[in-house]
Amino acid sequence: MLVKVLEMIKQIPAFSISRLAKNLNMDIDIVEQLINQLKTMGYIKEEIINECCSKNCNGCLNSCKCVQIKVLYITEKGNKCLKRKITAQ
């Protein structure tokens, strides 16, 4: 199942955990656990990007709200795992 989640992350450039869970027909909590396991194993890496209306957001009068976006990247180790799976088929 871990490889299936890794494949889905590679195929879908932008997704939410709920969308990934729906595509895998799994509970969100289980998908989150699988993603955490993939991170622990070094197959994926998470980066948090702060998106704001300006680069110098110090609290503006327009009630600017910054949003944190979590981005998952497949590591070199993860790509090797996927390649091994493809050649084993």
CORQUI-V213030 format. One record per residue. N is the residue number from 1. RES is the residue in one small letter. SS is DSSP state (h for helix, s for strand, l for the rest). Layout:
N_RES_SS / N_RES_SS
This chain:
1_m_l / 2_l_h / 3_v_h / 4_k_h / 5_v_h / 6_l_h / 7_e_h / 8_m_h / 9_i_h / 10_k_h / 11_q_h / 12_i_l / 13_p_l / 14_a_l / 15_f_l / 16_s_l / 17_i_h / 18_s_h / 19_r_h / 20_l_h / 21_a_h / 22_k_h / 23_n_h / 24_l_h / 25_n_l / 26_m_l / 27_d_l / 28_i_h / 29_d_h / 30_i_h / 31_v_h / 32_e_h / 33_q_h / 34_l_h / 35_i_h / 36_n_h / 37_q_h / 38_l_h / 39_k_h / 40_t_h / 41_m_h / 42_g_l / 43_y_l / 44_i_s / 45_k_s / 46_e_s / 47_e_s / 48_i_s / 49_i_s / 50_n_s / 51_e_s / 52_c_l / 53_c_l / 54_s_l / 55_k_l / 56_n_l / 57_c_l / 58_n_l / 59_g_l / 60_c_l / 61_l_l / 62_n_l / 63_s_l / 64_c_l / 65_k_l / 66_c_l / 67_v_s / 68_q_s / 69_i_s / 70_k_s / 71_v_s / 72_l_s / 73_y_s / 74_i_s / 75_t_l / 76_e_h / 77_k_h / 78_g_h / 79_n_h / 80_k_h / 81_c_h / 82_l_h / 83_k_h / 84_r_h / 85_k_h / 86_i_h / 87_t_h / 88_a_h / 89_q_l
